[in-house]
């Protein structure tokens, strides 16, 4: 049984949750061909993710995305977990990388899903492999969706 939830817990940007859900479902089902998933994405503020970062990872300060894997054992066609995305960090990094904050949100969600699939970005070689996958999936989703439509009027 597959379950997908998105919770908007921030107020800095108005996000079209239904559109983000369509993007995420396309990522999970069409591109990654997952048969079973339980994923909850939380859109949070920079201060909220900084508290999570300190409490669970022992790091100080904000970060773009934190993923918590809830699967009992790794399986290629099943994932379960929670992904916390900092909208404030997406806005700041979008300026730095000259892209849109909406595209950064999608990138962070992809990053979280890849972590749930067992990808690691702690070592340089593994980070390069993961980054290539992230970029490939972002391009594929960008061909199907307008990321700027994530802005809710």
Order of alpha helices (4+ residues) and beta strands (2+ residues): beta-alpha-beta-alpha-beta-beta-alpha-alpha-alpha
